[in-house]
C-alpha cells in the first residue's frame, strides 16, 4: 500500500507493471511527470515531459477509461485528493 508520500503508477503504451513514485517535494503535476520520467530512465527518455499525459483513478481496479486527466499546472495534492492516487502515464504514439 502506498503511503501519503507515494503514489502507484504504470505506463500504458507500452503497458508496464505498477510501480511506486515518491511524491515528496512535488507540488505540481508537471513535477510529477518529471519524477516519473526520471525514475523510468530509458523507457521514457525519448519523450519530452510536456508530451506525457497523466490520468488518475480512485482504485486500481477501476476502468482505465474512467480515469481523469491531470492538468500539469494543477497542484498535485488537490488533484490526487479529487481524482485518486492510481496513476496512468500515457506516452505519445510518435516521437
C-alpha positions in Angstrom: 0.0 0.0 0.0 1.3 3.5 -0.9 1.9 6.0 1.9 0.8 9.6 1.8 4.1 10.5 0.2 3.8 7.9 -2.6 1.5 7.0 -5.5 1.2 4.0 -7.7 1.7 4.4 -11.5 2.0 2.4 -14.7 3.0 3.3 -18.2 0.1 2.5 -20.6 1.6 2.3 -24.0 3.5 0.1 -23.9 2.0 -1.2 -20.7 4.2 -1.7 -17.7 3.6 -3.2 -14.3 2.6 -1.0 -11.4 5.4 0.9 -9.6 5.6 3.5 -6.8 6.8 7.0 -7.2 7.8 9.2 -4.3 5.8 12.4 -4.0 8.0 14.3 -1.5 8.9 17.7 -2.7 6.4 17.5 -5.7 3.9 20.4 -5.7 2.5 20.3 -9.3 1.5 17.7 -11.8 4.3 18.9 -14.1 6.9 18.0 -11.4 5.2 14.5 -11.0 5.8 13.9 -14.8 9.5 14.8 -14.3 9.8 12.4 -11.3 8.2 9.5 -13.2 10.3 10.2 -16.3 13.5 10.2 -14.2 12.5 7.1 -12.3 11.7 5.2 -15.6 15.0 6.2 -17.2 15.5 4.8 -20.7 11.8 3.8 -21.1 10.7 7.5 -21.2 13.9 9.3 -22.1 12.9 9.8 -25.7 9.7 11.7 -24.8 9.6 15.4 -23.7 7.9 15.7 -20.3 5.2 18.0 -21.7 4.1 15.3 -24.1 3.4 12.8 -21.3 -0.2 12.6 -20.1 -1.1 11.5 -16.6 -4.6 10.3 -15.7 -5.7 9.3 -12.2 -8.3 6.9 -10.9 -9.5 6.2 -7.4 -8.9 2.4 -7.3 -6.5 0.1 -9.0 -9.4 -2.0 -10.5 -11.4 1.0 -11.7 -11.8 1.1 -15.5 -8.9 3.0 -17.1 -11.3 4.7 -19.5 -12.9 6.4 -16.4 -9.5 7.9 -15.3 -9.4 11.7 -15.2 -6.6 13.6 -17.0 -4.5 15.8 -14.7 -3.6 19.3 -15.8 0.2 19.9 -15.4 -0.4 23.2 -13.8 -2.7 21.7 -11.2 -1.5 21.4 -7.6 -0.7 17.7 -7.0 -2.2 17.3 -3.6 -5.6 18.6 -4.7 -5.5 16.6 -7.9 -4.8 13.3 -6.2 -7.4 14.0 -3.5 -10.1 14.7 -6.1 -9.2 12.1 -8.7 -7.3 9.3 -6.9 -3.7 8.1 -6.5 -3.6 5.3 -9.1 -1.8 7.0 -12.0 -1.8 6.0 -15.6 1.0 7.5 -17.8 0.4 7.8 -21.5 3.3 8.5 -23.9 2.8 10.0 -27.4 2.3 7.4 -30.1 5.1 9.1 -32.2 8.3 10.7 -31.1 
